Amino acid sequence: MSKIKIRCFGPVKEGFSEKNGWLDIRKVTVFVGNQGSGKSTVAKLVSAFTWMEKALFRGDYDKEWFEKKNRFKNQFLPYHRLENYLQPDTGIEYQGDVYSIKYRDGAMSISETGGTYPLPQIMYVPAERNFLTYIKGAKELKLSSEALQEFNTEYIHAKNDLKATARLPIGNTDVEYSKQHDNLYLKGDGYKIELTEASSGFQSFVPQYLVSKYLADSVKTHSDNKEAMSAEERSRFKEDAKKIWDNPSLTDEQKRLALSALSSKFNKTAFVNIVEEPEQNLFPSSQWMMLQSLLEFNNGTPGNKLVITTHSPYLISYLTLLVKAGQLAPIVTATQEKELGKIISLKSIVNPADLSVYELDEITGSIHALETLNELPSDENALNKELEESNELFAKLLEIQKKPAV
């Protein structure tokens, strides 16, 4: 299990006050909070440091390359547009499976810790993903973040990987890709439309779903082969990657595609899926089906991790159901298991020990862990409190209504 400690970075000021400041990045990790509280900031830092550990292990760059002055600020933070979040007293520590990485006093230091390491496929799914349904080429992404460009690269791969019509988990709808027209189509009972003509919920969900499924399936295939990258392969990869980076005739997008093609040759045994607001523009029942699909992908391989940021109170409630199912699954009878399977997808259950939920406060810049009751996420969370506040406001309106007119 990896963990991260953050202090004085962007909206995160005080950081996490428990467990000496360490946030545990478990198999399922959720960040909730108001706009500007730092949910995406933390998720992006998890993405950046997870990628750095992977690059160190694989040998893309050596330790001294990462530790060079301003490398972190000028080369890694711009990927997620976080370079202006640094402060004079910023402190970030990341403890991974095989490397410990620290950023303090403007300098990066790295030490190797040893241990086993599942080579991960890392994907950051940005909130602005629905923009991709309207574009046809990489040139239109020049003004966007590198994270969105990277996601688009995998989106192209996922579309091309569609062999036939695929059923989506929401809306009794199928998705179909035409390579000839480079168009995705949604098909339902008596209709077939382009994705660009569909609702905003589908435009947000389809790219997220296709990329997550494509990468999860790819990693599962590699993991089942049980062939980790050898020392010889790591050395060869480092040489080939350097040639790509040093090639002045390649554009940044061409380098990204070339590195993606190169890395696809090596077996990845884990999928780290970091998704911003997976519930975006979805009705609650669709959020439920969406969440189960993400968790099914996450449960497909032991080393997989799912990190999400959310504003949805429904997702926390649904996670409670899935944790409860995780408690019941090992002890129910075969008959009860069938009944359980009628309520939820058994492939999406969550082990209580595999879940972390953190709440971020935009006023104090602090982070705290959501309390649990019998290992279940507490109803006393910020999202539910907002619902309670609306009920109280409505009660006050009723009181005004009951008062006699003067």
GUMIPA-918049 format. One record per residue (C-alpha): x, y, z; residue in one letter. Coordinates in Angstrom, 1 decimal. Layout:
REM residues N
+--------+--------+--------+---+
:     xx :     yy :     zz : r :
+--------+--------+--------+---+
:      X :      Y :      Z : a :
...
+--------+--------+--------+---+
REM end
This chain:
REM residues 406
+--------+--------+--------+---+
:     xx :     yy :     zz : r :
+--------+--------+--------+---+
:    0.0 :    0.0 :    0.0 : m :
:    1.4 :    3.4 :   -0.9 : s :
:    0.8 :    6.6 :    1.0 : k :
:    1.3 :   10.3 :    0.7 : i :
:    1.8 :   13.3 :    3.0 : k :
:    1.0 :   16.9 :    1.8 : i :
:    1.5 :   20.2 :    3.5 : r :
:    1.2 :   23.8 :    2.1 : c :
:    0.5 :   22.9 :   -1.5 : f :
:   -2.2 :   24.9 :   -3.3 : g :
:   -5.5 :   24.7 :   -1.3 : p :
:   -4.1 :   22.0 :    1.0 : v :
:   -2.6 :   23.9 :    4.0 : k :
:   -2.7 :   21.9 :    7.2 : e :
:   -2.9 :   18.5 :    5.4 : g :
:   -3.9 :   15.4 :    7.2 : f :
:   -3.7 :   15.6 :   11.0 : s :
:   -4.0 :   11.8 :   11.7 : e :
:   -1.4 :    9.0 :   11.3 : k :
:    1.4 :   11.5 :   11.3 : n :
:   -0.1 :   13.1 :    8.2 : g :
:    0.0 :   10.0 :    6.0 : w :
:   -2.9 :    9.5 :    3.6 : l :
:   -3.2 :    5.8 :    2.8 : d :
:   -3.8 :    5.1 :   -0.9 : i :
:   -5.7 :    1.8 :   -0.7 : r :
:   -7.3 :   -0.3 :   -3.3 : k :
:  -10.2 :    2.1 :   -3.3 : v :
:   -9.5 :    5.7 :   -2.2 : t :
:  -12.1 :    8.5 :   -2.3 : v :
:  -11.7 :   12.3 :   -1.8 : f :
:  -14.7 :   14.4 :   -1.1 : v :
:  -15.1 :   18.1 :   -0.5 : g :
:  -16.3 :   21.5 :   -1.8 : n :
:  -14.9 :   23.2 :   -4.9 : q :
:  -11.5 :   24.5 :   -4.2 : g :
:  -10.9 :   22.2 :   -1.2 : s :
:   -8.1 :   20.3 :   -3.0 : g :
:   -9.7 :   17.0 :   -4.0 : k :
:   -8.2 :   17.0 :   -7.5 : s :
:   -5.0 :   18.5 :   -6.2 : t :
:   -4.4 :   15.5 :   -4.0 : v :
:   -5.5 :   13.0 :   -6.7 : a :
:   -3.1 :   14.7 :   -9.2 : k :
:   -0.2 :   14.5 :   -6.8 : l :
:   -1.0 :   10.8 :   -6.3 : v :
:   -0.9 :   10.4 :  -10.1 : s :
:    2.4 :   12.3 :  -10.4 : a :
:    4.3 :   10.5 :   -7.6 : f :
:    2.9 :    7.1 :   -8.7 : t :
:    4.3 :    7.8 :  -12.2 : w :
:    7.7 :    8.9 :  -10.8 : m :
:    8.0 :    5.6 :   -8.9 : e :
:    7.1 :    3.7 :  -12.0 : k :
:    9.7 :    5.6 :  -14.1 : a :
:   12.4 :    5.1 :  -11.5 : l :
:   11.7 :    1.3 :  -11.3 : f :
:   11.6 :    0.8 :  -15.0 : r :
:   14.6 :    2.9 :  -15.6 : g :
:   13.1 :    5.7 :  -17.8 : d :
:   15.3 :    8.1 :  -15.8 : y :
:   17.8 :    7.8 :  -13.0 : d :
:   17.5 :    9.2 :   -9.5 : k :
:   19.8 :   12.1 :  -10.2 : e :
:   17.7 :   13.2 :  -13.1 : w :
:   14.6 :   13.5 :  -10.9 : f :
:   16.5 :   15.3 :   -8.2 : e :
:   17.8 :   18.0 :  -10.5 : k :
:   16.8 :   21.5 :   -9.3 : k :
:   13.4 :   22.7 :  -10.4 : n :
:   12.7 :   19.4 :  -12.3 : r :
:    9.6 :   18.7 :  -10.2 : f :
:    8.3 :   22.3 :  -10.7 : k :
:    9.1 :   22.7 :  -14.4 : n :
:    8.5 :   19.2 :  -15.8 : q :
:    6.1 :   17.2 :  -13.6 : f :
:    3.7 :   19.7 :  -12.0 : l :
:    2.8 :   21.3 :  -15.4 : p :
:    1.4 :   18.0 :  -16.6 : y :
:   -1.6 :   18.6 :  -14.3 : h :
:   -1.2 :   22.4 :  -14.3 : r :
:    0.0 :   22.5 :  -10.6 : l :
:    3.3 :   24.4 :  -11.0 : e :
:    1.8 :   27.5 :   -9.4 : n :
:    0.6 :   25.6 :   -6.3 : y :
:    4.1 :   25.4 :   -4.8 : l :
:    4.8 :   27.5 :   -1.8 : q :
:    8.1 :   28.3 :    0.1 : p :
:    7.1 :   25.8 :    2.9 : d :
:    5.6 :   23.1 :    0.7 : t :
:    6.3 :   19.6 :    1.9 : g :
:    5.3 :   16.4 :    0.1 : i :
:    6.3 :   12.9 :    0.9 : e :
:    5.4 :    9.7 :   -1.0 : y :
:    6.0 :    6.2 :    0.2 : q :
:    5.6 :    3.7 :   -2.6 : g :
:    6.2 :    0.0 :   -2.9 : d :
:    9.9 :    0.3 :   -3.8 : v :
:   10.8 :    4.1 :   -3.6 : y :
:   10.4 :    6.9 :   -1.0 : s :
:   10.2 :   10.3 :   -2.6 : i :
:   10.4 :   13.6 :   -0.7 : k :
:   10.0 :   17.2 :   -1.7 : y :
:   11.1 :   19.8 :    0.9 : r :
:   12.7 :   23.2 :    0.8 : d :
:   12.5 :   23.2 :   -3.0 : g :
:   14.5 :   20.1 :   -3.4 : a :
:   13.6 :   16.5 :   -4.3 : m :
:   15.3 :   13.5 :   -2.6 : s :
:   14.7 :    9.8 :   -3.5 : i :
:   15.7 :    6.6 :   -1.7 : s :
:   15.1 :    3.0 :   -2.7 : e :
:   13.2 :    1.0 :   -0.1 : t :
:   13.0 :   -2.4 :   -1.7 : g :
:   10.1 :   -4.8 :   -1.8 : g :
:    7.9 :   -6.2 :   -4.6 : t :
:    6.5 :   -3.9 :   -7.3 : y :
:    3.5 :   -4.6 :   -9.6 : p :
:    4.4 :   -2.6 :  -12.7 : l :
:    1.3 :   -0.3 :  -13.1 : p :
:   -0.6 :    1.2 :  -16.0 : q :
:   -1.5 :    4.6 :  -14.6 : i :
:   -4.4 :    6.6 :  -16.0 : m :
:   -5.7 :   10.0 :  -14.9 : y :
:   -9.3 :   10.6 :  -16.1 : v :
:   -9.8 :   14.4 :  -16.1 : p :
:  -13.1 :   16.0 :  -15.5 : a :
:  -13.0 :   17.7 :  -18.9 : e :
:  -13.1 :   14.4 :  -20.7 : r :
:  -16.5 :   15.1 :  -22.4 : n :
:  -14.6 :   17.6 :  -24.5 : f :
:  -13.1 :   14.7 :  -26.4 : l :
:  -16.4 :   13.7 :  -28.0 : t :
:  -16.2 :   16.9 :  -30.1 : y :
:  -12.7 :   16.7 :  -31.4 : i :
:  -11.2 :   14.8 :  -34.3 : k :
:   -7.4 :   15.5 :  -34.0 : g :
:   -4.6 :   16.1 :  -31.5 : a :
:   -4.1 :   19.6 :  -32.9 : k :
:   -7.4 :   20.7 :  -31.2 : e :
:   -5.9 :   19.7 :  -27.8 : l :
:   -2.9 :   22.1 :  -28.0 : k :
:   -4.4 :   24.4 :  -25.4 : l :
:   -5.5 :   21.6 :  -23.0 : s :
:   -3.6 :   19.9 :  -20.3 : s :
:   -1.1 :   17.1 :  -21.0 : e :
:   -3.3 :   14.8 :  -18.8 : a :
:   -6.2 :   15.3 :  -21.2 : l :
:   -3.9 :   14.6 :  -24.2 : q :
:   -2.6 :   11.4 :  -22.5 : e :
:   -6.2 :   10.4 :  -21.8 : f :
:   -7.1 :   11.1 :  -25.4 : n :
:   -4.3 :    8.8 :  -26.6 : t :
:   -5.8 :    5.9 :  -24.6 : e :
:   -9.3 :    6.9 :  -25.8 : y :
:   -8.2 :    6.4 :  -29.4 : i :
:   -6.7 :    3.0 :  -28.5 : h :
:   -9.9 :    2.0 :  -26.7 : a :
:  -12.1 :    3.0 :  -29.6 : k :
:   -9.9 :    1.1 :  -32.1 : n :
:  -10.0 :   -2.0 :  -29.8 : d :
:  -13.8 :   -2.2 :  -30.0 : l :
:  -14.4 :   -5.3 :  -32.1 : k :
:  -18.2 :   -5.1 :  -32.2 : a :
:  -21.1 :   -3.4 :  -30.4 : t :
:  -20.5 :   -3.3 :  -26.7 : a :
:  -23.2 :   -3.0 :  -24.0 : r :
:  -22.9 :    0.0 :  -21.6 : l :
:  -23.8 :   -0.5 :  -18.0 : p :
:  -26.3 :    2.4 :  -18.1 : i :
:  -29.4 :    3.3 :  -20.1 : g :
:  -29.8 :   -0.2 :  -21.8 : n :
:  -27.6 :    1.3 :  -24.5 : t :
:  -24.9 :   -0.2 :  -26.7 : d :
:  -21.8 :    1.7 :  -28.1 : v :
:  -20.4 :    1.1 :  -31.6 : e :
:  -17.3 :    2.5 :  -33.3 : y :
:  -17.0 :    3.3 :  -37.0 : s :
:  -13.3 :    3.4 :  -37.9 : k :
:  -14.2 :    4.6 :  -41.4 : q :
:  -15.9 :    7.8 :  -40.0 : h :
:  -14.0 :    7.9 :  -36.7 : d :
:  -17.4 :    8.1 :  -34.9 : n :
:  -18.9 :    6.5 :  -31.8 : l :
:  -22.6 :    5.7 :  -32.0 : y :
:  -25.0 :    4.9 :  -29.3 : l :
:  -27.7 :    2.3 :  -30.1 : k :
:  -30.9 :    1.7 :  -28.2 : g :
:  -34.4 :    0.5 :  -28.7 : d :
:  -35.3 :    1.9 :  -32.1 : g :
:  -32.5 :    4.5 :  -32.4 : y :
:  -28.9 :    5.0 :  -33.4 : k :
:  -27.2 :    8.4 :  -32.8 : i :
:  -23.7 :    9.8 :  -32.8 : e :
:  -22.2 :   10.3 :  -29.3 : l :
:  -22.0 :   14.0 :  -30.0 : t :
:  -25.8 :   14.0 :  -30.2 : e :
:  -26.3 :   12.2 :  -26.9 : a :
:  -26.9 :   13.6 :  -23.5 : s :
:  -24.0 :   15.2 :  -21.5 : s :
:  -24.1 :   12.2 :  -19.1 : g :
:  -23.2 :    9.8 :  -22.0 : f :
:  -20.6 :   12.2 :  -23.4 : q :
:  -18.8 :   12.2 :  -20.0 : s :
:  -19.4 :    8.5 :  -19.2 : f :
:  -18.5 :    6.8 :  -22.5 : v :
:  -14.8 :    8.0 :  -22.7 : p :
:  -14.3 :    7.2 :  -19.0 : q :
:  -15.9 :    3.7 :  -19.4 : y :
:  -14.1 :    2.7 :  -22.6 : l :
:  -10.7 :    3.8 :  -21.4 : v :
:  -11.1 :    2.2 :  -18.0 : s :
:  -12.3 :   -1.1 :  -19.5 : k :
:   -9.7 :   -1.2 :  -22.2 : y :
:   -6.8 :   -0.6 :  -19.8 : l :
:   -8.2 :   -2.9 :  -17.1 : a :
:   -8.6 :   -5.7 :  -19.7 : d :
:   -5.2 :   -5.1 :  -21.1 : s :
:   -3.5 :   -5.3 :  -17.6 : v :
:   -5.5 :   -8.4 :  -16.7 : k :
:   -4.2 :  -10.1 :  -19.8 : t :
:   -0.6 :   -9.2 :  -19.0 : h :
:   -1.0 :  -10.1 :  -15.4 : s :
:   -2.4 :  -13.5 :  -16.2 : d :
:    0.7 :  -14.1 :  -18.2 : n :
:    2.7 :  -13.5 :  -15.0 : k :
:    5.8 :  -12.3 :  -16.8 : e :
:    7.3 :   -9.3 :  -15.1 : a :
:    9.8 :   -7.0 :  -16.8 : m :
:   13.3 :   -8.5 :  -16.7 : s :
:   16.4 :   -6.5 :  -15.9 : a :
:   17.4 :   -6.8 :  -19.6 : e :
:   14.0 :   -5.5 :  -20.7 : e :
:   14.3 :   -2.6 :  -18.3 : r :
:   17.7 :   -1.6 :  -19.7 : s :
:   16.5 :   -1.9 :  -23.3 : r :
:   13.4 :    0.2 :  -22.5 : f :
:   15.5 :    2.9 :  -20.9 : k :
:   17.7 :    3.1 :  -24.1 : e :
:   14.7 :    3.2 :  -26.4 : d :
:   12.8 :    5.8 :  -24.3 : a :
:   15.9 :    8.1 :  -24.3 : k :
:   16.1 :    7.9 :  -28.1 : k :
:   12.4 :    9.0 :  -28.4 : i :
:   12.9 :   11.9 :  -25.9 : w :
:   16.1 :   13.0 :  -27.6 : d :
:   14.6 :   12.9 :  -31.2 : n :
:   14.2 :   16.6 :  -32.2 : p :
:   12.1 :   15.6 :  -35.3 : s :
:    9.2 :   14.3 :  -33.1 : l :
:    6.5 :   16.6 :  -31.7 : t :
:    5.4 :   16.1 :  -28.1 : d :
:    2.3 :   14.3 :  -29.3 : e :
:    4.4 :   11.9 :  -31.5 : q :
:    6.7 :   11.3 :  -28.5 : k :
:    3.8 :   10.5 :  -26.3 : r :
:    2.4 :    8.0 :  -28.9 : l :
:    5.8 :    6.4 :  -29.4 : a :
:    6.4 :    6.0 :  -25.7 : l :
:    2.9 :    4.6 :  -25.3 : s :
:    3.5 :    2.0 :  -28.0 : a :
:    6.9 :    1.2 :  -26.6 : l :
:    5.6 :    0.7 :  -23.0 : s :
:    2.7 :   -1.5 :  -24.3 : s :
:    5.3 :   -4.2 :  -25.1 : k :
:    6.0 :   -4.8 :  -21.4 : f :
:    3.7 :   -6.6 :  -19.2 : n :
:    1.9 :   -4.4 :  -16.7 : k :
:    0.5 :   -6.2 :  -13.7 : t :
:   -1.6 :   -3.5 :  -12.1 : a :
:   -4.0 :   -0.7 :  -13.2 : f :
:   -4.1 :    2.6 :  -11.2 : v :
:   -7.2 :    4.3 :  -12.3 : n :
:   -7.6 :    7.9 :  -11.0 : i :
:  -11.0 :    9.4 :  -12.0 : v :
:  -12.2 :   12.9 :  -11.4 : e :
:  -15.9 :   13.1 :  -10.7 : e :
:  -17.0 :    9.8 :  -12.3 : p :
:  -20.6 :   10.7 :  -11.5 : e :
:  -20.4 :   13.8 :  -13.8 : q :
:  -23.9 :   14.5 :  -15.3 : n :
:  -25.3 :   11.1 :  -14.3 : l :
:  -28.6 :   10.4 :  -12.7 : f :
:  -28.3 :    8.6 :   -9.3 : p :
:  -29.3 :    5.2 :  -10.7 : s :
:  -26.7 :    5.6 :  -13.4 : s :
:  -24.1 :    6.6 :  -10.8 : q :
:  -24.8 :    3.3 :   -9.1 : w :
:  -24.2 :    1.3 :  -12.3 : m :
:  -21.2 :    3.4 :  -13.2 : m :
:  -19.6 :    2.8 :   -9.8 : l :
:  -20.1 :   -0.9 :   -9.9 : q :
:  -18.4 :   -1.0 :  -13.4 : s :
:  -15.4 :    0.9 :  -12.1 : l :
:  -15.1 :   -1.4 :   -9.1 : l :
:  -15.4 :   -4.5 :  -11.3 : e :
:  -12.5 :   -3.3 :  -13.4 : f :
:  -10.6 :   -2.6 :  -10.1 : n :
:  -11.2 :   -6.0 :   -8.7 : n :
:  -10.0 :   -7.7 :  -11.9 : g :
:   -6.4 :   -7.8 :  -10.9 : t :
:   -5.0 :   -7.9 :   -7.3 : p :
:   -2.7 :   -4.9 :   -7.7 : g :
:   -5.2 :   -2.5 :   -9.2 : n :
:   -6.2 :    0.7 :   -7.4 : k :
:   -9.1 :    3.1 :   -8.0 : l :
:   -8.8 :    6.7 :   -6.8 : v :
:  -11.8 :    9.0 :   -7.3 : i :
:  -12.8 :   12.6 :   -6.5 : t :
:  -16.5 :   13.2 :   -6.0 : t :
:  -19.2 :   15.7 :   -5.0 : h :
:  -21.9 :   13.0 :   -5.0 : s :
:  -23.5 :   11.9 :   -1.7 : p :
:  -24.9 :    8.9 :   -3.6 : y :
:  -21.4 :    7.5 :   -4.3 : l :
:  -20.7 :    7.4 :   -0.5 : i :
:  -24.0 :    5.7 :    0.1 : s :
:  -23.4 :    3.2 :   -2.6 : y :
:  -19.9 :    2.5 :   -1.3 : l :
:  -21.5 :    1.7 :    2.0 : t :
:  -23.7 :   -0.9 :    0.3 : l :
:  -20.6 :   -2.5 :   -1.4 : l :
:  -18.6 :   -2.6 :    1.8 : v :
:  -21.5 :   -4.3 :    3.5 : k :
:  -21.7 :   -6.8 :    0.7 : a :
:  -17.9 :   -7.3 :    1.2 : g :
:  -18.6 :   -8.2 :    4.8 : q :
:  -21.3 :  -10.6 :    3.9 : l :
:  -19.7 :  -12.3 :    0.9 : a :
:  -17.3 :  -14.6 :    2.9 : p :
:  -20.0 :  -15.9 :    5.3 : i :
:  -23.2 :  -16.3 :    3.3 : v :
:  -24.5 :  -19.6 :    2.1 : t :
:  -24.7 :  -20.4 :   -1.7 : a :
:  -28.4 :  -19.6 :   -1.6 : t :
:  -27.8 :  -16.3 :    0.1 : q :
:  -25.0 :  -15.5 :   -2.3 : e :
:  -27.5 :  -15.7 :   -5.2 : k :
:  -29.8 :  -13.3 :   -3.4 : e :
:  -26.8 :  -11.0 :   -2.8 : l :
:  -26.0 :  -11.1 :   -6.5 : g :
:  -29.5 :   -9.9 :   -7.3 : k :
:  -28.8 :   -6.7 :   -5.3 : i :
:  -25.3 :   -5.9 :   -6.5 : i :
:  -22.7 :   -7.2 :   -8.9 : s :
:  -20.6 :   -9.6 :   -6.8 : l :
:  -17.6 :   -8.6 :   -8.9 : k :
:  -17.8 :   -5.0 :   -7.5 : s :
:  -17.8 :   -5.7 :   -3.7 : i :
:  -15.4 :   -3.8 :   -1.5 : v :
:  -13.4 :   -5.3 :    1.3 : n :
:  -13.6 :   -2.9 :    4.3 : p :
:   -9.9 :   -2.9 :    4.8 : a :
:   -9.4 :   -1.8 :    1.1 : d :
:  -11.3 :    1.5 :    1.4 : l :
:  -10.1 :    5.0 :    2.4 : s :
:  -12.5 :    8.0 :    2.3 : v :
:  -11.0 :   11.5 :    3.0 : y :
:  -12.9 :   14.8 :    3.4 : e :
:  -11.2 :   18.0 :    2.5 : l :
:  -12.1 :   21.4 :    4.0 : d :
:  -11.7 :   24.5 :    1.7 : e :
:  -11.7 :   26.9 :    4.6 : i :
:   -9.0 :   25.4 :    6.8 : t :
:   -7.2 :   23.6 :    4.0 : g :
:   -7.3 :   20.4 :    6.2 : s :
:   -7.9 :   16.8 :    5.4 : i :
:   -9.5 :   14.2 :    7.7 : h :
:  -10.6 :   10.6 :    7.3 : a :
:  -14.3 :    9.8 :    7.2 : l :
:  -15.3 :    8.0 :   10.3 : e :
:  -16.6 :    4.5 :   10.1 : t :
:  -19.2 :    2.5 :   12.1 : l :
:  -18.6 :   -1.2 :   12.1 : n :
:  -16.2 :   -0.7 :    9.2 : e :
:  -18.9 :    1.1 :    7.1 : l :
:  -18.5 :    4.7 :    5.9 : p :
:  -20.3 :    7.0 :    8.3 : s :
:  -23.5 :    8.9 :    7.3 : d :
:  -21.9 :   11.9 :    9.1 : e :
:  -20.1 :   13.2 :    6.0 : n :
:  -19.9 :   16.6 :    4.4 : a :
:  -22.1 :   15.6 :    1.5 : l :
:  -24.9 :   14.3 :    3.7 : n :
:  -24.6 :   17.4 :    5.9 : k :
:  -25.4 :   19.6 :    2.9 : e :
:  -28.6 :   17.5 :    2.3 : l :
:  -29.5 :   18.0 :    6.0 : e :
:  -29.0 :   21.7 :    5.7 : e :
:  -31.4 :   21.9 :    2.8 : s :
:  -34.0 :   20.1 :    4.9 : n :
:  -33.5 :   22.5 :    7.7 : e :
:  -33.9 :   25.5 :    5.3 : l :
:  -37.2 :   24.0 :    4.1 : f :
:  -38.4 :   23.5 :    7.6 : a :
:  -37.8 :   27.2 :    8.2 : k :
:  -39.8 :   28.1 :    5.1 : l :
:  -42.7 :   26.0 :    6.5 : l :
:  -42.4 :   27.9 :    9.8 : e :
:  -42.8 :   31.2 :    7.9 : i :
:  -45.8 :   29.8 :    6.1 : q :
:  -47.5 :   28.9 :    9.4 : k :
:  -47.2 :   32.4 :   10.8 : k :
:  -50.3 :   34.4 :   10.5 : p :
:  -50.2 :   37.4 :    8.1 : a :
:  -49.7 :   40.7 :    9.9 : v :
+--------+--------+--------+---+
REM end
